[in-house]
């Protein structure tokens, strides 16, 4: 090839590459813009995986009634709650409450809503849970954070804000979550104010409140009244809150205090027995389902005694332990069977269901983390979870929130959304025009139907590498963790805070300052 031909070829090739790159950039920008208008929550279009038949569900319900009536549950440290149960006709002996058969179920089914609407400060982000609607929520509660650059360390308020921003930027996540990590650089008795404010200020998605003391729950409600207005809060759900049973068969005063505050203020509670089978429940599937159902029934019923019609979610965290070491295990078959059964019990009862998430015992975002998390996420999706807490970021049995793991899981969350949307049954989805156009022995790559749909036909991961070995090598031979590390940093660079009324923001900051100045720092 002569020099002039080489120059012309190089010029033409470069022009083509430039045009192709510009087109790709434009398409990527269009996809990013489309992501910002992603649905606020998932409306399920596929069926449920129903594990248990009606006879087995009847058996579990009868056994749970026996637990409530004959064995009873402890309600510790709260005389008001004990009196409330006496007023409902329960047999209260010390702190042990024995329930008349069917009482808890009746209290729930008479007044608890089957569908909960949690309002966001941006109405376009308002979510619905229950009746086939699903909300995907980040992990909750880790004291540590981890990333490739700094390794494992205690969380700070800066980390907390970063995860709020990442949840805001993740279109597969519908919710800002709650205690995304513990900001240990803020005193224990004051950090709830900074965490709730971070959700309110740096995101406009719905969020969770504080439950570590009744007064902190009340602070959350009071801040919500500033953000949404007192009358609106009284008549609408604007915050949802995790209330854990102290399994086996105990409700303690901390959780009861927070439950009463939120239920009386018409705010949603997620009533969740916390189960590690073999330690906190029987080792068997049906035994665990019996106990957790009894615990959940009692907690949910109490919300309706506090305020009939208060929004409540039947939750469960049920995993297993290693019978050799006692360490929690995740992604194994038995907890999946428990989840499937509990989801059926929730649908029978007529309330939304919480479970699932990207659970793993792995310390880093490795292959173990991937398959354990995928096992639980898929089970939760197929089983019919409506409020999927711990969807993104979970590592080390919940002790760490991983930056790389967070964006990997958020990618999986987007895939779950596609899965639950089911197949397209429209004329375009049937694709008869494509089948007619192509005919036997040809291919579909160039047909009109493919050209119309290729941008949206299949889910495209922002993290997975599907290129050739040569291209992967030329781009640095990056593994998934390295790509995820670059991606979460990119999201934070591109983050723009949602607008907020300056007067509301000023009022929130003034409330926080007043509350912090009213008490000394404390480590409890």
N, C-alpha and C positions, 0 to 999 in steps of 0.2 A: 504494500500500500504506500503510495507517494505521500509526501508531507502534507500537501494540500488536502488529500483525501482523509489523512489522519486528523487534521485540524477540523475538517468539516464533520467527520464522524464524532470527534470529541465534542464539538459544539452542539451537534444535534443530540447526542446522548445526554450531555449536561442539561440541555434544554428540556429534554423529556424527564430527566430525573427531577429537575426543579419543578416542572409542571405537576409531576406525580406527587412530589413532596407537598406542594401547595394544596393539591386536591385532598391529600390525606389529612393535612392539618385542618383544612376546612371541615372535613367529615368528622374529625375528632372533636373539633369545637362544637359542631352541631350535636354530636352525641352528648358532650358535656352539658350543653344547654338543655337537652332533653332530660338529662338526669336530674336537673334542678326542679323539674316539674313532675318527677316520679310520684306515683300514688303515695298518699300519706300513710297508708296501711294496706295490708293484703286482704282482698276479698276472695275467699277460697272458692275455686271452681272445680275441685276434684273431691272424690269421696274420702272417707276416713278408713284407716286400718283398724277394724274392730276385732280385737283379740278374743274377747270373752263372750260366751252366749248368755242369754237372758237368765238361765238357771244359775249360772255362776255369779252373775251380778246380784241376783236375789240373795244368794248365799252370803256374799260379802256384806250386803246391807243388813241382813239379819244378825250376822256376827258382830258388826259394828254397833248395832243397837244393844246387843248383849254386853259389849264392853262398856258402853255409856251407862247402862242401867245397873249392871251387877258389879263391875269393877270400879267404874267411875274415873274421873280425871281430877287432878289437883289444880286448883287456882290459888297460887301462892302469893301472899303479901298484899292482897287487895280485898279488904272487907266489903267495900262497895259492890264489887262484882259478886261476892258470895251472897249478899243480900238480894241482888238482882235475880240470881238463880232461885233463891228461896221464893221470891215473889212470883216466879214462873212455875212454882210447884215442885221444884227439885228437892231431893233429900240431901241436905248439906251436913256433913259430919266433919267438923274441924274445917280443913281446907279441901276436903274431898267432896266432889259433887257427883251425885248419882241422878241421872236424867230419866224421867218417864219415857217409856218407849215411844219413839216417833216424834218427840217434842222438837228436837233440833231440826229435823228435816222439815217439819211443818212451819216453824218460824222462818226458815229460809225460803221455802217455796211460796209462802203467803205474800212476802213483800220484797225479797231480793230481786233486782233486775237481771234479766238474762243477757242484756246488752248494755255495755258501759261506753259512754262517750266521754273521753278525757279531752278537755279543751286545751289548746295551745295558745300562746299569746299571738301567734300568727294563725288566724283561722284556717289557712290552707294546710296547716300541719296537724290539725285536730284529728285524733284517732278514735276508732271504734274497736272494741274487743268483745268477743262473744258472738254467737250466732253465725259462725263461719268466717269471722274477721280475725286477723292475726296481726300482732304488733311485735316487731323484733327489737330487742333492747340490749344494750351493752352489759358486760359483766359488772358485778357489784361487790364491793367490800375488801379488795386486796390491800394489805398494808405495804406491799412492795410493788415496784415497777421494774421493768427490764427493757433494755434495748441493746442493739449490737455494739453501740459506741461506749456505753457506760456500764453495761452489765446489770446485775441485780442490786437494787438499792431501795431505801425507804422512799415512799412517795412524798411529794411536796405539793403545795397549792399550785405551783406552776405546772406540774405534771397533771394535776386534776383539770386545770383549765385547758391544757393541751388535749386531753381526752374528750372534754366537752366539745372542743372545736373539731376533733376528728369525727365524733359522732354526728355533729352538725353537717360535716362535709360528706358523710357516707350515705349515699342514696338508698342503700339496702337496709339501713337502720332507720326506724321510724320514731325513735324515742331517744331522749338525752340520757336516760338512766338515772341512777342515784349516786351512791358512794362509789364513784369510778375508781378511786384509790383513796387511801387514808392520807390526808395532807398532814404529816406528823410535825411539820414546822409551825403548825397553828395549834394553840392549846385545845385539849379535847373538848372542854365545855364551851368553846367558841367556834370551833371549825365548822359546825353545821351551818352557821350563818354565811360563811364564805362559800361553802359548797352549794347551798341553795341559790345564793346570789349568782354564782358562776353559771348555773343552769339558766337562770332567768336572763342574765345579761349577754352571755356569749353564744347563746343558741335561742332559737324560737320554736324548738320542738317541745313536746310535753316532757315532764320530768317527774322524779320521785322525791319524797321528802325525808326528813330525819325521823328516826324512831328510837334513838338511844336513850331518850328520857322524855316523859310527858311534856315538860316545858319546852323541849326542843321541837317536839311535834307542834306545839302551840305557836312557837316562833315561825315555823314553816307556814302554818295557816295564816298567821298575821301578815307575813310577807306576801302570800298569795292574794290577800285582800288589798294590799297596796298595788299589786300588779294588775289584778283583774277587777277590783271593786268588791266591796263587802257583800252587796246584794247578789252579785253574780256568783260569788263563791258559795253562798248559802244555797243556791238553787242549782248549781252545776258542779260537776267534778272537774277540778283543775290540777289535782296532784294525786298520785297513787303511791302506796306505801307498803313496805314489806314487813309483815308481822309473823315471826317464826315461833312455832311451838318448841318447847324445850323437851323434845322427845326423849324417853317414852312417857306420854300421857301427862305432861305438865305444861301449864301456862303460867309464866312468871309475871311479877308485878311490872317490870319494865315494858314488856310487850303489851300487857293489858292496859297500861296507862296510855301508851301511844295509840292503841286500838280505839280506846274510848274517845280520845281527842279527835281523831280523824272521822270516826263514824258519826259522832255528834255534830260535826261540821259538814256532813254530807260528802266527805272525801273518801276515795276508794282505798280499800285495804286488800292486800294479797295475803290470805291466811294460809301459811305454809308450814306443815310439819317438816322438820329437818331430820332426815333419816339417813343413817348409814347402817344398812341391814347387817345383822349379826351383832351389832353393838347397841343400836337404839331401836331396833325392831327385830322380829323373828327373822331367821335366815331364809324363810320361804316366801314366795311371791304372794300367795293369798293371805298369809299371816300379816305381811307388811301392808298390803292393801287394806286389810281390816283395821289395823291400828291407825294408819294415817287417815283413813276416812273418818274414823271416830274422832280423832283430834281435830280434823278440819271442820267437821260438822259442828262441834262445840264452839270453835272460834268464830265461824261464820254466823252461827245463830246468835252469838253475843252481839255482833254488829247490828243485828236487826232488833235486839232488845234495846240497844243504845238509841237507835233511830230507825224505825221501820222504813225500808226503801233505800237505806244507805248502800252505795255500790260496793260489792264485795266479789273477790275472785277466789276460787278454790285453787290453792297452790300446793305443790309438793316439790321438795328437793329430796330425791330418793336415789342413793347410790349404795355401793357395797364396800366391804373391807376385805383386805387380804387376811385370810384365816391363819396365815403364818406369822405376819408381822403386826396386824391390826391397822395398817395404813389404808386410807381410802383408795378405792380403785374407780376408774371411770371408763366409759365406752364399752362396758361388758354387757353380755346379753340380758342378765337378770334385771338390772335397772330399766332396760328398755321395755321388758315385759310389764314391770310395775307401772311405767309411764303410760303404756297403752291402756292398761286396766283403769288407772286413775282418770284418764281422759274420758273413758266411757262413763264412769261414775259421775263425773262433772256434767256431761251432757244429759244424763238421766235426771240429775238434780235440777238442771236448768240454770246454771251459772257459768260464767267464763272460767277458763282453766289456764293455770300457769305451770310451766315446767320447762325442761329442756335446756338448751344452750350448748356452747362449744366446750364441753368439759374435757379436761385432760389432767393426768397426774404428772405429765412431763414438765421438766424444769425449763425447757427451751422450746422454741417453735420448730420441732423436728418431725420425723416421720411418725413417732408415737403420738405427738400432739395432733398431727393431721388426721390419723385414722380414728383416734378416740373421739375427737371433736366431731368428725364427720358422722360417726355412728350415732352420736346423741342428737346432732342437728337433724339428721334424716328421720330418726325416730320421732322427734318432737313435731316435725312437719307432717309426717304421715299420720301420727296419732291424733292431731287436731289441737295442739297448743294454741291458745289465743293470746297469751302474754308470755313471750319467750325471753325471760330474763337470762343473763349470762351468754347472750349470743356471740359477743365479740370480746376478745382480749384475754380470756381466762387461761392461766398457766398455774402449774404447781398446786393443783387441787384448790385453786382459788386464793392462794397466798400472793400471787403476782399478777399484775396486769402488764401484758407485753405490747409494746408499740408495734412491732412487726406482726405479732399474732393478731392484734386488733384489726389491721387492714386486711390480713388474710381472711379472717373470719367475716369481716364486712363484705368481702368479695363473695364468700359462700352465702351470706345472707341475701345478696342480690340474686344468686342462683336459686335459692329457695323460693323467692318471690316469683320467679319465672315458673318453677315447678308447680306451685300452688295455683297459678293462674290457669293451668290446664291447657288443652289444645284449642286452637281457633276453629270454630265451626262455621264461620262466615263463608261466603262464596270465595273470597280470597284464600281462606284456610283450606277449603276443599281442593283448590288448585286444578280443577278440571280443565281450564284453559291451557295450563302448562302441559298436562298429560296429553291433550289433543295436539298441541303444537309440536312436541318433541317426538312422540311416536316411538315405535320399537327400535332398539339398537342405537339410539342417539344419546346425547347428554343434555343436561339441563342448565349448564353454566351460562349459555348465552341467550336463553329464551327470555321472553318479555316478563314473565312472572318472576323469574329469578332476579332480573335487573330491577324490578320494582321493589323487591323485598330483601335484597341481600344485606342491607345495612342493619336490619332488625330481625332477620330470620333466626339467628342463633345468638345465644349469650356470648359476649366477648369479655373475657377477664382482663382487667388492667394489670394483672400481676403474672399470670401464667405465661410461660414461654413455649410457643408451638412452632418455632422456626426451625430451620435446618441446623444440624450440628455446626456447619461452617459459619452460619450467620451468628449463632449463639457464641461461638468462639471469638468471632471478630468483634462482638459487642462486649467482650470482657469476661465471658464464661461465668456470668453471675448466677448464683443459686437463688432460690425463692426468698430466703432471708435477706439477702443483699438487695434484691429488687424491692422487697417490702420496705426495707430501711429507707431506700431512696424515695419510695412512694409516699410514706407518711410525712416525710420532710417536705415533699412537694405540696401535699395537701395543706400543711401548716403555712407554707409560704404563700399559698394562694387564698388562704382564709380571709374573708371579710366579715366583720361582725354585723349581725342583723341590726337594723335601726331600732331604737327604743325611745319612747317619749322622755325627753330630758327631765321633766318634772317628776315622772315616775321613778326614774333612775336616782334622782336626788333624794326622793323620799325613802327608797330602799336603803341607800347608803346611810341616811340619817338614822333609820331604824336600827341598822346594824351597829352603828357607833353608839347609840343609846344603850342597846342591849349589852354590848361588850364592856362599856364603862360601868355597868351596873353590878358587875361581878368580877372577883379576882380570877386570874388564870388558874386553871386546875387541870390535873392529869387524869380526870375521871369524869 
